[in-house]
Amino acid sequence: MRKRVVQFFKNILYIFMKSDEEFVKSILTEREQKLFRTLKKSEQIHSELVTKTFLKIVNGKASEDHIKAVLLHDIGKVERPLNLIEKSVAVLVHKAGLTGVSFIQDRPFMMSYLHHAERGADLLLSRGIFQKDSMEEQLIRTHHETTETLKKTYKKDPEFIRIHKLLKEADDCN
């Protein structure tokens, strides 16, 4: 719970932070930057921080496509952005295990929170940014899945599991 309180206040601080334009330009094409800029400012900054953390963890040794996937991991949130209160409620409901309750689960803000990973992967496929079944598409689609679930359900290869684990670690830090 402490981690969630810290995340809440970090989100408030994002309002006062500036986006790192040069960092984003170094990773994304102009067309991809345009899409990225449709995210709420707080989500852009979160994604930039996640990517910088990821790069530190891997000592800067990652493919350009993996880095791009990390930066775009939350792009599905453009379809239905959440305000700070909605995001906080969604996190609390999710952590309390109430996401299976239909009148909660069917709320638009909960749908956005719960399904942004799939929506983001589909959006990037439709724009031709990543190929179907590529590691990058799968990283975005499954970035909230546990490593254990991926190993059991998807039987992903060890390299995918390694990158996925690092993305989750970076995401959890920010």
VENDAFEN-V526676 format. One line per field, one symbol per residue. phi: phi as a letter, one per 40 degrees, with the letter a starting at -180 (. if undefined). A space follows every 50 residues. Layout:
# VENDAFEN-V526676
phi=???
This chain:
# VENDAFEN-V526676
phi=.dcccccdccdccddccbccdcccccbbcdcccdcdccccdccccdcccc cccdccccfgbacdccccccccdbcccccacbcdcdccccccccccgccc cdccdccdccdcccbccccccccccccgcbcdgcdccccccbcbcccccc cccbfccdccdccdcccccccccb
